[in-house]
Every structure is written in structure tokens, then in C-alpha cells.
């Protein structure tokens, strides 16, 4: 039998939104959501629990075909899979693939429904583009706002998305007493690299560094963003200090291991400097200040000779 702590960790660390609603109460209200659902919707636990999940539909009632499927499943106490247009707290529309499954007591009494929710906006956008359905895309232009959060060159998240997510995850970590780590990463002597090898080569280098950073995560809930120019940021939640130290060193090493020639660098190849800071949110007010600390640590790493990771002096260690 699986340990309950393992199940809890799997639910809390899942990339998919997970909800549980109480079928025994009027209007089947939500009684549990995991952090991924909070990040997906922008709503906090306190704002969501006690409400029916239909509030995510907002005023968009023109999806009766999917709602009929849900109502029939609830009536017959059966599972179902639907795709809905839902709306985040900031009003942004996203396509939500919702899988609902009933939970029964041993005597056959239906008590709860568990929902697995996936943001499939990008998938829907691609399908619409392949169909050449320009008019539909124009009518649903709010879907294109999803792409505003992606850096066009590297394909990873951009600064706007990072700042939004930092605010959301900061509040979640504060409530759950989790540590928040920001890693500020800068490619060493990148101007020299562009001057020596040309901007097309510089663009390729940025893409390869972004790929390395994206493949170096400590936890599935971590994510990386291009902060600007040759700067990147990794946001990590609830990593232990000793793990974060190893994490930071590993990121620096993996970039150097790309063996991208750079004659303008002391190392002779492309490298990065990294500064990081780890905070307990409940002890600090402003989430943006942790970025400032990580940037200060990055400056120290540069002055210390580059190609290394340094923690801010006030970071939790």
C-alpha cells in the first residue's frame, strides 16, 4: 500500500491542477485545491474553497455542449472528460482540459469528485492555426495573450510571466511556510561573444543556455524565464538550502559543459555567473526584493572571477 505522505507529496507537487469537490453538500463546492491549480488560475486557496468550480467560466455561457456532459456525469455518478474555456483571476482566458472522477464510500455512496485540470491553451492554438481558422482566432484573441508570456527567441517564459508567477508563488509559499529561491544567471562576456562570432551565433548560444537551464530543475514546480538580454532567472519553491547550493553549482557546470568556444572569456568557452538568494516569505514583505538580493550576489560572482555561483550574504543557508 502506498504511503499517505507519498500520495500527498505527489498531489502537492503535481504540474496539473487537482481539485476535490464535496458531492454531499449543496452545489458540490470545492474543498481542496493543490498549488498547481492556484498557479493555473491565479486564485488563492481562500478565494476558491467553498465555491463551485463553474465560477471559472465567468460570463462565457456559450459552451453548453461541454456543460451537458458534466451535468450528465454528475447525475449518473460517472467520470467525464471535457474541455472548457475558463478565465483566470486577471481575466485571461485559457483552455482547461478537465477530467472528473467520482469517489465512493465502501457502501457505494458517492461522496466526492476529484478533478484533474490541464491548461491546454498552447495545444488549442496550434490546432486552430493548422486548421487555418483565422476568424476563430480573431474572435478569440484573448487566447493569443497566452503567447505574451513566452520569450520569442528561446521559447521559455519571459520577464512578465516571471513577475506574475513570483507574486502568486510568493503568497502560496508564505501560507505554506515554504522557502523561495531566486537564481539570477548571466552569460559571461556576452557582448564580446556577439562582437567576435556575430549576433546569429549569439542567438543560438542564448537558445542553448535556455535549454540547459530548462533541463536542470530541482523540482517539477521550478521554472526559468529570460529576464532580459543575456540574463535568466530560475524560481524554485521549497528547496532545502543544501540542495539549492548543489543546484546552483550544477547549473553553472552544465553551461560550461556545453563547450561553446569563446576566445574572449577567461575560461576559453561560454560560461555563466550565478547569484542566488533563499528567503522565508513570512519574514519579508516584498517579493521583488529577493530579485535584488540575487542580483547583488550575481555581481559578487562576476567580481570573483565568473563561472561560479554565489549566495547572497543574507540568504538562508
N, C-alpha and C positions, 0 to 999 in steps of 0.2 A: 504494500500500500504506500502511496506517495506521501511524504512528509508534508504536513499542512504549511510549514514555513516555506517549503519549496514552491508549493502552489501559490502562496501569497506573493513571493518574490517574482514568480512568472507573470502574475496578473499585473503587479505594480510596475514591472519593467517592460511590459509589452509595448511594441510600437503601435499596436492597434488600440483604438478606444474600446473599453469594456465597461458596460453598464449592467446593473441589475435593477429590475422593477418589481414592485410588490403587487402580485395579482389579487391578493386578498383585500386590498384597500381600494376605495373608490377611485376611478380614473387611472389605476395602475401606475402610481408615481415611482420615480426613481429613488432608490435607497442606497445606491453605491455607484461611484464612477472612479476610474483609475486616472493617474496623471496624464496619460496619453490622450484621454478624452478631453481633459481640461485644455491641453495644448492645441488639440484639433479645433476646439470651438471657441477658445478664449474665455470661457466661463469658468469660474471657480466652483469648488465643491459646494460652498454655501449658497451660491446662486442657483444651483441646479437641483440638488436633492429636494425631494418633495414635489417636484413638478413632473408632468407627463412629458415624454421626450418630443411630442409633437410641436412644442414651442420653437424648436429649431427650424420649423418650416416657415416661420414668420407669417407674412400675409400671402405667401405663394400657395394658393389652393389648387392650381392647375396641374395636378399630378394624381388625379383620382384613381388612375389605373393601378398605381402602386399602393395607395391607401386602401383600396378594396382588398388587395392581397393581405395586408396587415390585419384588417378587421376580420377577414375570414379565418385567418390563422388563430387569432385570439378566441374567436367564437368556437372553433373546433379543437382548440388546445393543441395546435400543431406548430412546427417550426416553419419559418419562411425566410426568403432572401429577396430584398428589394433594393432599388437604387433611387435615392431621394435627392431633391435639391434642398439643401439645408443652408442656414445662414449663421455665420459666426457672430460674436458679440459686437464686432466692429461693422457688421452689415455685409461683409464679404460673403458671396455665395460659394459653396463648394458642393461637389457631388459626393454623397455619402452612400457607400455600399453597406447596407445594414442586414446582418444575419441574426435572426431571433430564434431562440430555442427555449422551450418550456422546461421548468424544473418541478418534479413531482415528489411528494412525500411517499413513504413506503406503502401507504394505503391507497395510492393513486390520486391524492388530492393535489391539484395544481396550485403552487404557492408563489412562484416567481418566474420571470422571464429573464434570461441573460442575453444581452445584445453585444455583438462584435461589430465594430464600426470602422470602416476604412475610407480615407479620403482618396478617391479615385479621379479627382479633377483632371490631373495631367493625362490620364488614360482616355477620359472622355474627350478632352480637347483634341488629342491626336486622332481619335476615331472620327470626330467631326471634320477635321481638316482633310483626312483621307477621303471622306465622302464628298468633299468639295462643297459642303453645305454652308456657303458663305452667309446666307441670310440668317440662318440659325445662330451662327457665331456672332453676327452683328446684333441680333436681338438679345443674345445672352452675353453681352460684352463684359458683364461682371466676372465671367469666367476667366477672361483674359487678364484680369487684375492679379490672378494667381501667379502669372509669369513675372510680375513686377518684383517678386521676391527672389528671383533667380538671377545670378550673375551670368550675363550673356556669353562671356568668353570661357569661363571654367565650368559652367553648369552647376556650380554649388550655390548655396544661399548667399544673398548679398547683405550689405550693412543694414538695410531697412528691416529685413527679416530678423537679423540677429537682435537688433534693438527691441523689436516687438517681443521676441521669444525670451530675451533676458528679463524683461518686465514680468512676463507671465510665469516663467520658471522660478524667478526670484520669490514671488509670492507663494508658489507651491512649496518651494524648499523651506521658506520661512515657517509655514504652517506645519510642515512635516519634520522640522528640525534636521534638515539635510545641509551638507556643505555645498557651496557653489564655487567652481573653479573657472577662471578665465585665463586662457593662454593666448598671448599676443605673439605672433610669429612674423618675422620679416626676412625676406631673402637678402643675403649679404651682398653688398656691392652690385645691386641690380642695375643701376644706371650704367656702370662700367660694362656689365654684360650686354645691355642693349647697344651701347656705343660700339662694342667690339664685334658682336655677332648679328646685330640688326634686330629690329622690332618683331619681325615674324618669329625669329628664334626665341625672343623674349616671351612672346605669347605662348609658344609651345612649352617653355620652361614653367610658366605660370600654371598651365594645364597639368603638367606632370606633378608639380608640387601639390596642387589641389587634390589630385588623385591619391597621392601618398597620405595626405592629411585625412582624407575621407576613409582610408583603409586602416587607420591607426587608432580607431576609437577604443576607449577603455570599456564603455558600456553602450548598449544599443540606443540609449536615450541621448548620447552625446551628439553634437553636430558641429560642423565647421562652416564658416562664412568668409567670403572675401571682403575684407574691411575697407580696402581701397588700395589702388596701385599694386605694390608687391607685399602688402600686409594681409594677414589672415588671422582669424580668431577661432579658437575652439572653446566651446562652452560645455562643461562637464558637471553633472549633478551627482552628489553623494559619493564621490570617490574618496577613499581613505588617503590621508596625506602621503604615506609611504608609496601607495600606488600611483599617486599623481606625480611624484618625483620621478619614478621609473617611466611613467607615461611620457613626461616631457622629454626626458633623455632619449627615449625610443623614437619620438617624432624627429628630433634633430638628427639622429643617426640614420634614419630611413631616408631622409632627404639627401644626406651626403652619400649614402649607398647607391643613389641613382647614377653616380659617376658622370654627371654632366660637366664637361670641360669648361673651366672658367679661369683663363690665364690672369685675369685681373683680381683674383682672390688669393689670400694668403694660403688657402688650402689647395689651390690649383683646380678646384672644381666647385660647382654650385653648392652652397650651404645656407643654412638659416640660423638666425639667433632667435631665442625664445625667452620671454619673460612671463611669469605666471603668478597668480595670487589666488589664495583659497580663503573664503570667508564663511562665517556663520551668519546668514541673513538676519536672524533675530537680534544680532548685536549691532547691526548697521541699518541706516535708513535708506540711503540712496544706492540703487543697484549700479548706476553708472560709475560710481566711484571705484568699483573693483576694476573696471577697464583702465582707469587712470593709474591704479597701482600696477597692473600688469604691464602697462606701457613704460612705467618707470623702471620696472625690472628688466624689460627688453633693452632699454637704454644702457643699463648696467652690463647686460650680456654683450652688447656691442662694444662697450669700452673695455671689457675684459678680454677681448680678442676674437669675438664672434664664434659661430659654430658651436654654441653651447646653450644650456637652459639655466636660468637663474630665477629663484623665487624672490618675491618682494620681502623685505625685512619684516613686514607686519603680517605676512601670510601665515596661516595655520600650518604648523609642521609637526 
